[in-house]
């Protein structure tokens, strides 16, 4: 019985999470021949303050990305 665990930063919609679960299940069916009813998927969401890349919390990275997008829109 495949058990797929996904850890991701919070912020996705319920619909997006359901689509991910369906796609991961289908990937297990396609790649290893698992029966869909035997596939288990667990999603774990954490806050952007609890996840970092290169020591920078994702909440800070996302804020900087949002500011850059706003600045780019203002310039056009």
C-alpha positions in Angstrom: 0.0 0.0 0.0 1.7 3.2 -1.1 1.7 6.0 1.4 2.7 9.4 0.0 3.5 12.3 2.4 3.7 15.8 1.2 4.9 18.7 3.3 4.2 22.1 1.8 3.7 25.7 2.8 0.1 26.7 3.6 -1.9 28.8 1.2 -3.4 26.4 -1.4 -7.1 26.1 -1.8 -9.0 23.0 -0.9 -9.6 22.4 -4.6 -5.8 22.6 -5.3 -5.1 20.2 -2.5 -7.7 17.7 -3.8 -6.3 18.0 -7.3 -2.8 17.2 -5.9 -4.1 14.2 -4.0 -5.8 12.9 -7.2 -2.7 13.5 -9.3 -0.4 11.8 -6.8 -2.7 8.8 -6.6 -2.8 8.6 -10.4 1.0 8.8 -10.6 1.3 5.8 -8.2 -1.2 3.9 -10.3 0.7 4.7 -13.5 4.2 4.2 -12.3 4.0 1.2 -10.0 0.6 -0.3 -10.9 -0.9 0.4 -7.5 -4.7 0.1 -7.1 -6.2 3.5 -6.5 -8.0 2.3 -3.4 -4.7 1.2 -1.9 -3.0 4.6 -2.3 -2.9 6.9 0.8 -1.9 10.6 0.5 -1.2 12.8 3.5 -0.7 16.6 3.2 1.0 18.5 5.9 0.9 22.3 5.7 3.3 24.5 7.6 3.5 28.3 7.8 5.9 30.3 5.8 7.6 31.3 9.1 8.4 27.7 9.7 10.1 27.0 6.3 13.2 28.6 5.0 15.5 28.4 2.0 19.1 29.6 2.5 18.1 30.7 6.0 15.4 33.1 4.8 11.9 32.3 6.0 9.5 31.7 3.1 7.2 34.4 4.5 10.0 36.9 3.9 10.7 35.6 0.4 7.1 35.7 -0.6 6.7 39.2 0.7 9.7 40.3 -1.3 8.3 38.6 -4.4 5.0 40.3 -4.0 6.6 43.7 -3.6 8.7 43.1 -6.7 5.6 42.1 -8.7 3.8 45.2 -7.5 6.8 47.4 -8.5 7.0 45.8 -11.9 3.3 46.4 -12.5 3.6 50.1 -11.4 6.5 50.5 -13.9 4.5 49.3 -16.9 
